[in-house]
């Protein structure tokens, strides 16, 4: 809860409130991060240079622990922060440790949904795709019509399919 707050006094206030509401709970962020890192892919990173030259600063270990906890719970992760704070590096290290593919998308203030899923681009082979779609729609309509006809001509159905009744709903009076 206090991770999103930026100043130490604000974190301390949140910790005090939690401790007053949960008197049997001891809050120690470092212990929490170490426990989270213990279950992270590749185990807890050691302090100092990592293969590839990464230095595991306390902030890097904390971010890695939080990303690992989110990934273990199948929760999405959105990392926001200043340039050079290690967001991409932590993701690359996690993906490497978990042997997962990583796709990096750099976002900015003008990023839109179309940047992720595609924009208004011409479609190749549109005529063939429309012809195939029309064929599938016609087949679906024919199937629905034959199902209606089969239901109407089933046992106990009136010869006119119920069209002669008042209201035409086919419901019994």
Secondary structure, 3 states (H helix, E strand, C coil): CHHHCCCHHHHHHHHHHHHHHCCCCCCCHHHHHHHHHHCCCCCCCCCCECCCCCECCHHHHHHHHHHHHHHHCCCCCCCCCCCCCCHHHHHHHHHHHHCCCCCCCCCCCCCCCHHHHCCCCCCCCHHHHHHHHHHHHHHHHHHHHHHHHHHHCCCCCCCCCCCCCHHHCCCCC
